[in-house]
């Protein structure tokens, strides 16, 4: 039965790589073996098909190759005896669970099913049980429900449970979106873009890619958006035409010529338009740097206007005019537009007034990058601009948006947290780290008085060099990761959790030397939960600590849970402040390095990123809910509040959250006995 074999010669496809062509040939062989096998023998042949399909789907262009074989693998018996055998009964909402599964076979078979339905929807496969219209409707529902797969890197939950497997759903959905069309999910897309932009991430390339897709949809006469896409104009214009002189996206050179013939009033209008669009969205048009460079010799007023500065920022600009001009000439180019936003926010923060920062920025401007650093930056960002300018853009963005740092698809939350904390709290120390890493290819930190070299230390937490990071993180994180891991190794043999000693040495002197953990490291069971919570309330809750605001950001550890409140893993965050929100609910505002802080942690615990008093980049939860996911915190042992004033009822509510989520399997036997009735039953 060779009729099931795909007849197209994949090696002839110009878009297919040699590796992909080889894998497709193996997939064809596996499908043929499955097709030729008798029904009772098919289960034995199926694993080879799924494993080969998994390898194909991990490649760029792999989803398209699998789609071409949709009819072949279905008729061969891939879905035989499974829920996917009857696509007319499939439920779109259940795809999320399958795509998040740690089981490779589950993820692959779900991907095969979507690609099979895509072939049906496009009229390339006449299916006996489902029409093209039904398949199209199903896929648009699936895409809308799983819209997060079109954005950014995997979450902690996906990283912990799926590893590299998490890339398959992303490759799949990019292919689905291109084939089905973004117009069907455009409204959901716009809502998601605004939700991400409210958090003001440093890395905006995924969002820009989505806005570009919206712009392409708008410009394509064959795509009828109908009533969808309302509000898209603001996003598209922020990138491609924020002002009157570049409204039709004329190109950088044409815009530069237009500026040369403008009078003061026209330039004022351009400056105001760019600033409004930038601060509204957090995105910067490539035309904005052209204007900024043009205004360098036109006086301070228009420059401040183009940056959208308040009185604080204007004063800082006037005090450091020469440095600001040098930063614009060195780091602000059409290829590095986000540097404009970083510079504006840096001036608004007023950090140049700190004595070491301005000299450190001058050093950054003239920094000689090592060959390794230059190669890394060119590999990650291309060679449209010099590596030095690219790194300077990263420095400006990190100092302007310290809460916009993301860890990418890497287990390096500790390093991302450290960079964010230094940019937020100790900017000259961050600049020193950048100089050491980018110039010297080495960072030396001290642990309990002993030096640790990033080059002398063996591997870190990350198994491979991370690439999906901002320019500063790209250079510095590999060094920090190795140092952090080495500090952990030096704690081997000590009783308790190594974070007790590592965090203050790694992050800075302001990390409290008082340390609490509610998990017994040896057994993994909950330990002294009541005492842990009393200390946390007494240290952080304004009602119990004498209304003392948090002075320095503090490292903390949370137990991440999924939307079903199941434990996923441990994660590093920073506690920033504790305040009443606009509704008079006491909330903990924190920084999460996971690229997107808005998450559903189950049992009603939904992390907010806007609308509850959050500043850009902050996440927040009501105090009780935050305490229910906390497992490690630091505090100053000399500034403890009143333990006795916290009511047991308040603690019991938090303990209830813990027992219903990540602590469900960690309750010590003694606690279970204490909760039991007289006959030993609950």
N, C-alpha and C positions, 0 to 999 in steps of 0.2 A: 504493500500500500504506500507507494511513494508519492501519491497525489497530495499528501498532506505537507510535503516538503516545500518550503518557500523557493520559488524558482528564480527570484531576482538575485543577480550576482552582486553581493554586497561589496566585494572588493573593487567593483567598478564605480561605486558611489564616491564622488569627489569629496563629499562632506564627512565621510566615515573614515576614522583613523584606521591604521593597520591593525592596531590592537582590537578595536571594535569589530572590524571585519572578521578577525580570527575568532572572537567570541561568538559572533553571529553564526558563523559556520558550525561551531560546536553546539549552539542552540538548535540549529536546524537538524543536526544529527540526533540530539536528544529528543526532539519532537517526533522525528521519524520513528525512533525506537519505541516511544510511547504509543504512537499510532499503530504500529505493527504488532504490538503486544496484545494478547488476549485479555479480556476484561479482568479476569482474576489475577493477572500478572501486572496490570497497570500500576497498582500502588508501589510496586518495587521499582518501576521506571520513573515515577513522578519526581522523587528527590533530585535526580540529575537535571531534569528540566527546570525545576525551581531554583536550584543552585546556579545553573548557568544563566538563567534569566536575571537573577540577582546581580550577577557580575556585569551583565549587559546594561542593566538599569542604572548602575553606578557610574557609567560612562556618559559623557556629554553626547547627546544624540542617540543614546540607547533607547529612550522611550519611543522615539519614532521608529526604530528598527523593530521593537517588540510589537508596536501597533500594526506594522505591515504583516506580521505573522498571526494576527488575532484569530482569524478563521481557522488557520492551521492548528494552533495549539488548543483551541476549544474543541474542534472536531477530533483531535487526538485523544481527548479525555482528561484535560487538566482539571476541569471543574467537576468531574464525574463523582456523584455521591456526596457533594458538599452543598452548602447553602448557596454558593455562587452558580450552581447548575441551573437555577431558575432566576434569571436576572429580572424578570417581571415582578418578582416579590421582594427585591432588595430594598432596604430602608436607608436613605441617605445619611441619617444621623448616626448610624452604626459604623460608618466608614472611619470616623475619628478614632474609635477604639482600635480598629484593625491597623490603621496606619501608625499608631503610637506603640504597637505591640513590640516587645523585645524579641519575639519569635520571628526569625527571618522569613520562614515559610508563610506566616500570616501576612506580613507586609507585602511580600512578593505576589501572593495570590490575589490580594486586594488590588494591587497595582495592575496585574494582568486583567482583572475584571474591568477596571476603569478603562483600560486601553482597548479591550474588546468592545465595550460600549461606545467608545469614541469612534472606532471603525464603523460600528453600526450607525451612529449619529451622522457620520459624514457620507453615508450611503455606499461605503466600500465593502460592507458585509451585510448581506440580507439574512437577518437572524429569524429563526422560526418562531421565537417566543416574544420578541420585543421589537417595536417599530423604531424607525429612525427618530421620529418625533418624541417618543417616550424616552429613548436613550438620551436625546439632547436635553430634555427637561430634567431627567435624573442627574446628569452631569453638571448642569448649572446649579442645581440644589447642592450637590456635593462640593462644588467649588466655593459657593457662598458660605457654607457651613465651615469649611476648612480653609478660610481665607488666609489664616495665619501662615499657611505653608508657602504663600507667595512672598512672605516678608522675612528678612533677616535670618539669623542663625537659630539652630535648635535651642530649646530651653534646657535648664538643668535636668528636668525630668527626662527629656528625650536623650540628652547626653549620657545620663546615668544608665538608662534602660536600653537604649538602642545603639549608642556609639555611632559608627560610620553608617549604619543602616538608616539613620535619620535623614540621610541625603536622598534616599530613593523617593520618598513622598515629595520632596522639593523638586527634583528633576521631573517627576511625573506631573506635578501641577503646573510647572512652567510650560510643559508641553501641552497640557490640556487648555491652558489659558490662550496659548498661541493658536491652537486649532479650533477651539470652540468660540473664542472671541471675548475680549474683556467687556464688551458692551453689555453682556448679560449679568455682570457682577459689578458694574461700574459704581453704583451707589454705595455698596458695601465697601468697595475699594477706597472710595473717598473718605468714608467714615473712619476706616482703619488708618489711612494716611494721617488724618488730623489727630487721631488718638496717639499715634507714634510721635508726631511732631510736637505735641504738647509736652512730651518728656524731654525735648531738646537734646537728642543724641548727637554726639560728634560725628559719627559715621552716618551719613545720609544717602549714600549711594543706592541702597535698596529702595528707599522712598523716591529718589529721583528717577530710578528706573520705572517705578509704577506710574509716576506723573508723566513720564515720557510716553508710556503705553496709552495713557488717557489722551494725551495730545495727538498721538497717532490715530486713535479711534475718532477723535473729533475732526481731524483733517481728512479722513478717508471717506469719500462720498458713498462708498458701498456699505458703510456701517451706519445704520440708523439707530442713534442712541435713544430716540423717542423722548420720554419724560425723564430718563435717567441722566445722571451726570450733572445735576444741578449743584452748583458750588465748585465745580471742577475748574472753572475759569480762573478763580483766584489762585489755585495751585499752579496751573499751567503758566499763567502770566508771571508768577513770582520767579520762575526760572527763565522763561523765554521772551518776556516783554513787559517788565514792571512799569515802564515809563512811556511817555508819548513818543520819544525819539527812537525807541527800539521796539515799539508795539508789534510791528510785523516781523520781528526776529531777523533783522537785516544782515547779521554777521558782525563780528568784532571789528574788522577793519572799516567797514562802512560806518559803524557807530562812532569809531574814533575820529573819522573825518567830519561827521556831523558835529561833534563836540567842538572842534576847532572853529566853527563858524557861529557858535552860540553866544548870546549876550548874557549878562549877569542874571537877569530874570529867568531866562530859559535854563541856565545851569542850576539855579535855585530850585526850579520845578523838578529837574532831574534828580537832584540830591534828595529832596523830600520824598519823591516817589520811590526811589530805591530803599531809603531807610524804612519807610512804612512797610513795604513788602517784606523786607528782611526781618524786621522785628515781629511782624504778624505771623510769619511762618517758621522762622529759624533757617530758611533756605536762602541762598545767595545766587543771584544770576551771574553768569560769566561777564555780563556787561558792567556790573557794579565795580569790579576792580579797574576797568578801563576808565570810568569816571573818576575814581579815587586817585589814580595815578595822574590824571589830567589836572586835578584840583591841587596837587601838591604845591604848585607855585602860585595859586590863586588866593592865598589868604586862609586864615584859620576858620572863619565863620562857615564857609561852604563845606570845608572838610568835616567839621563837627556836625553839620547838617546832614551830610551824606552818610555819616556813621550813626545818626540818630541818637546823639548823646544828650544826656541830661546835664544839669549844672555840674554834677560831680565829674562826669566824663569829660566835659569841656575844660574844667580846671586842670584835670590830669593831662589832657592833650596840650594845653598851653604851657604847662610846667615842663613837659617832656617832648616838645615839638620836634626837636632834632631826632630823638630816638624813634618817635612815631613815624616820621618821614622815612627813616632808614628801614624800619620794619615793613612799611608799605612797599618800598622799592625792592626789598629783599624777599618778601614772602607773599605779597598780594599780586596775583596774576590771574588772567582768565582761566588758567588751568588749576588754580588754587583758590576758588572764590570763597569757600567757607572761612578762609583766613580773615575776611572782612568782618564777619560776625564774631569770630574769636577776639579780634582786636577791639571791636566796639565793647564787648562785655568785659574784657580785661581792663579797659579804661574806666568802665562803670564801677568795677570792683575797687578801683583806687589802689591796687596792689603795687603800682610803681612807686608809691610813696614809702614803701618799706625799703630802708636803705640798701639792702643787698640786691634787690630785684632788678633795678635799672642796669647796674654794671653787669649782672648775669645775663641780661638780654643783649647787651652789647657783645658779650663773649659769644652768645649763641649766634649772633649775626656773622661773626667771623670764624665760626667753628670749622675746623678741618675734619671732615668725616673720614673714617677708616674705609678701606676698600670693601670690607665685609658689610658695613652699614650702607654704603652706596649701592652695593649689589642687592641687598635686601629691599631697599626702598624702590629701586628700579624694577625689581622682579614683581613687587606687590602693586605698584602704582603706574608702571610704565615710565617712559623717558620723555614725556611731553614737556617736563620741567625738570630743573636740576634737583638732585637728591637733597641738597642743602635747603632749597626753597620749599620742598615738600615737607621736610622735617620742621621748618620754621612755621609752616601752616599748622602742623600738628601741635606745636608748642603753644601757638596763639589760641588754638581751639581748646586745648586742655586747660590752660590758665583762665580762659574766659568761661568755659563750661566744665568745671571740675566734676559735676554730677552727670555728665554726658559720656563718661568713659565706659566702654563695654568690653567684656571678656571674649567676645566672639564665640565660636564653637570650640571652646577650649576649657579644660578644667583648671583655669588659672584665676579663679575669683579672688584669691588672696593678693596676687600681684596687681590686678585691676583695682582692687580696693585700696591698696597702698598708693598707687599713682593718683587716684581720685582724692584720697585723704591729704596727700602732700600738696596737690594743686589747690585744694580747698583751704588748707590750714598752714602750709609751710612752702610757699611757691619757690623760694630760692633753693630749698633742698631738692625739689623736683628738678630744677634747672641744673643742679650739680650732678644729679643722677643721669640726666640726658647727656651732659658733657662727657662724663666718664664712659658711658655705654657707647655713644656714637663716635667718640674720638679715640678712646683707648681700648675698646672691645673688652672692658673689664670693669666690674663694680666690686668694691671691697666694703663690706659692712662688718660690724662687730657683734659678737654674741657673747655676753658675759665677759667682756674684756678681750676676747680672742678674735683676731681678724678672720673673715671668711671671704675668699675670692670666688667670684662667679666663674672664673676660668679654671680654677683648681677643683671646684666642686663637681661631683658626678651628676647624673641626670636629675631633672626636676619632676614636677607632677605631670607636665605635658609630655606625651610620648614622642611628639614630633614638633618641629619649629612652627609655632602658630603664624599664619599668614593673613587671616581675616581680621586685622586690627587696624586702629588708627596709626599714623606714622610714629608717634612717640612710643606707644605700646609695642609696636612692631620691633623697635630697636631695644627697648629697655626690659620688656617682660621676660625674654629668655634668660637674662641675667638674674632678675629677681626670683624667677621660678626656681633656678638652681640653688640660690642662696636660701630661700625659704625651705626647700627640701633638706638642705644640709643642716639648717637649724633644727629641723625635726629629728634628723638622724642623731644629733648631739644630745637629744633628750631621751634617747632609747635607754630603757632601764629605770627611768624615773617613775615614781608612782603617780598615777593620774594622767590628765590630758596634757599633751605637749604645748597646746596653745597658751597655757598659763604662762610659760616662759618665752615662747616664740613671739607672740603678738606684740608685747611692749618693745622687744628688741628690734623687731622687723618694721613696725609701723611708726614708732616714735615715742619719746619720753612721756607724752601726754596720755598714752594708753594707761588706764588705771592698773595699778599693781594688785589691787583686790581682784579676785577671780572666783567665779561660781560656775558650776556645771551641774545639770540635773540628771545626768546619765552616768552610771557606774561603768567606767571604761572597760573593765575586765569582763563583766557579764552582759553589758548592753542594756541593763534594766534601769528603770527610773530610780533615782536616788535622792532622798531628802527633798522631795518636790516642794513641800510646804515651806521649808527654810529657804530654798532657792528663790521662790516667788516673793517671800517677805523681803529678802535682801534686794530683789530687783525693784519692788515697789518703793522701798525706803531709799534707794539710790537714785531713782529716775522719776518717780511720780511726784509732781509738784505739791500735791496735797499731803504727802508724807515725808518730803525731804526739806521742809522749810521754804518751799517755793523757790528753790535754787535752780535756775536754768542750767542746762548742760553747757559747759564752757568749751570743751574740745570734743570733736567727733570721736566716738568710741567704737572699736571693733567689737563685733558680736557674731554669734553663730546661730543659724536657724535650722530647724528640721523642715525641709521642703516637703510639701504634700501635694498630691494632684487634686483634680476637681472632685474626686471621690474620697478625699481626705486620707488617702493611703500614703505611707511614707515613701519618699523618693531618695533622699540623701541629705547630707549636711552641706550647708552653704554659708559663705562668708558675706556679711553685710556691714554697713556702718550706721550706728544710731546717731542722728544729727540733732534732733531736738524733740521735746515733748511739750505740746501746747493744746489748748482748747481750740477746736475747729469752729467754723462759723455757726454750727448748730450746738455749740457748747458741749461737744463730746471730746473727752481727753484722748488725744491721738499721739502715736509715736510716728515721727517722720524719719524715714531712713533712706539710705542709698543702697541700691541693689545693682551689682555689676553685670547682671545677666542679659543686658541689651533691651529688655522690655519688662518693666516692673509690674505692669498690670496683669495680675494672674489670679485665677480662682484656685484657692488652696483647700476647698471643700468645707463642708459643715457650716456654710454661710460666711466663711472667711474669704472675702474678695478684696484684693489689694487695690487701693485707689491711687491714681496718679494725677487726677485733676478734679476740682469741684469740692474738695474738702480742705481747702487752705494750703494745698501743696505748692511749693515753689518749683520752678522748672527743674526736672530731673529727680525730684523726690517721689518716693512712694510712701503710703501711710496706711495705718490700720488703727482702729480703736485700741486703747491700751490693753484691755483684757485679751483681745484676739491676738495682738502682737505677742504678748507674754505667753500665749498658748503655743506658739511656734518657736519660741526662744529656747535654746539649750545651753548657750554659753554667753556670759557677759563679763565685762571688766568694770571696776569701780574704784574710786579712791577710798581706801579703808579708813582714812581720817575724816571723811565727810559723810558718814552714814546717817540716814534719817531715823525715823521712829518705827521700829519693827512692830511694836505692840499695837499700834493704832489701826492696822489693817484688819478688817473684819474677816472672819472665817468664811462667811457667805460669799464675799468677793473672791477669795482664793478658790473656793469650791467651784465657782463658775469657770474659772480658768482651768482648773484641774479637769473639769468635765470636758472642755474642748480637747485637752491633751489625751484623755482616755478614749475619746471617740475618734481620734485621728492617729498620729504617729506613735502615740504611747500605748495603743491598744494591746500590742504584743509585748510590751515592756513592763507591765505592772508586776512588781515583785509578789511572790506567793504570800508573804505576810500581809500585804495590803489586801489581797483577794480574800484571805481568811477573815481579816478585820471587817470587810464589807459583807461577809456572809451572815446569814441568819443563825438562830440557835441550833438548827439541825444541820448546819453546814451548807445550806442552800442560800443563794443570794436573795 
